[in-house]
Amino acid sequence: MGNAGPRAGIGCGGLVAVLGLILVSPVGEWLIKAIGVMLLLLGGFIVITGFYYWLRGPRRGG
């Protein structure tokens, strides 16, 4: 853990354990679904803008 000492491992492990408890709870299920929906919307936005720039073609002139 470098110069952080043994308390850094205890703190990091505790944080991972708390995140694990959140993810296995009903709140975690809601959180994972919300993140999934946000990623779907973001992916759709990226695909739509990609099609827009693809169909628009390269800029001409200067």
C-alpha positions as CSV (number, residue, x, y, z in Angstrom):
1,M,0.0,0.0,0.0
2,G,3.0,2.3,-0.4
3,N,3.5,4.9,2.4
4,A,-0.2,4.9,3.4
5,G,0.2,2.3,6.1
6,P,-2.0,-0.6,7.1
7,R,-5.0,1.7,7.8
8,A,-5.4,2.3,4.1
9,G,-6.1,-1.4,3.5
10,I,-8.6,-1.4,6.4
11,G,-10.4,1.6,5.0
12,C,-10.4,0.4,1.4
13,G,-11.7,-3.0,2.5
14,G,-14.4,-1.4,4.6
15,L,-15.4,0.7,1.7
16,V,-15.6,-2.2,-0.7
17,A,-17.7,-4.2,1.9
18,V,-20.1,-1.3,2.3
19,L,-20.5,-1.0,-1.5
20,G,-21.2,-4.7,-1.6
21,L,-23.9,-4.4,1.0
22,I,-25.5,-1.6,-0.9
23,L,-25.4,-3.5,-4.2
24,V,-27.1,-6.6,-2.7
25,S,-29.8,-4.6,-1.1
26,P,-33.0,-3.5,-2.8
27,V,-31.4,0.0,-3.1
28,G,-28.6,-1.6,-5.1
29,E,-31.0,-3.2,-7.5
30,W,-32.6,0.1,-8.1
31,L,-29.2,1.8,-8.5
32,I,-28.0,-0.8,-11.0
33,K,-31.2,-0.5,-13.0
34,A,-30.9,3.3,-13.0
35,I,-27.3,3.2,-14.2
36,G,-28.3,0.8,-16.9
37,V,-31.1,3.1,-18.1
38,M,-28.7,6.0,-18.1
39,L,-26.1,4.1,-20.1
40,L,-28.8,3.0,-22.6
41,L,-29.9,6.6,-23.1
42,L,-26.3,7.8,-23.4
43,G,-25.6,5.0,-26.0
44,G,-28.6,6.0,-28.0
45,F,-27.6,9.6,-28.0
46,I,-24.1,8.7,-29.2
47,V,-25.5,6.5,-32.0
48,I,-27.9,9.2,-33.1
49,T,-25.1,11.9,-33.2
50,G,-22.8,9.5,-35.0
51,F,-25.5,8.9,-37.7
52,Y,-26.0,12.7,-37.9
53,Y,-22.3,13.4,-38.5
54,W,-22.0,10.4,-40.9
55,L,-24.9,11.6,-43.0
56,R,-23.8,15.2,-42.9
57,G,-20.5,14.3,-44.5
58,P,-17.2,16.1,-44.3
59,R,-17.2,19.9,-44.2
60,R,-16.2,21.6,-47.5
61,G,-14.7,25.0,-47.9
62,G,-12.9,27.0,-45.4
